[in-house]
Amino acid sequence: MAKEALPFNIGFSGLGQVELSFKGTRQKMNIYLNSDLAPAVLTYGHFLDKPKGVPFLAVLDAVIQEGQLLNGDLSVRFNEVLAKGTVKNLNLGTGQGQINLITNKHSVASWGPLVPFLRDLDLSGSMKVLTNWEGDLHNL
């Protein structure tokens, strides 16, 4: 199931801190994830190349109902980007659901070193992102 949810090659090397807890029953399972991967190298296909020392923190506080329906809140800090959002009715079996995210205003140039296909571009300015993904999230 993880390969279908994350279809690209992921690379991870180094130390990180991950706290993961589950509480409840199959009908209603509370899940909490808090991870700090700043000290690690992280790559994700041709989309991401994070060296050691770049902040990467993720927190998920959610409920899984009937073993497959995920609802909850998430926050991510990646380099200069702070994002907060919600996961609504995400079916872990089918990929159907909704994710909403909003970021702070951040520098576009900071993405150049971290995203391989942006490295050779002269980036400037800033941006703030508000996005809503709804439907089959396997097709992002």
Secondary structure, 3 states (H helix, E strand, C coil): CHHHHCCCCEEEECCCEEEEEEEECCCEEEEEEEEECCCCEEEECCCEEECCCCCEEEEEEEEEECCCEEEEEEEEEECCEEEEEEEEEEECCCCEEEEEEEECCEECHHHCCCCHHHCCCCCCCEECCEEEEEEEHHHC
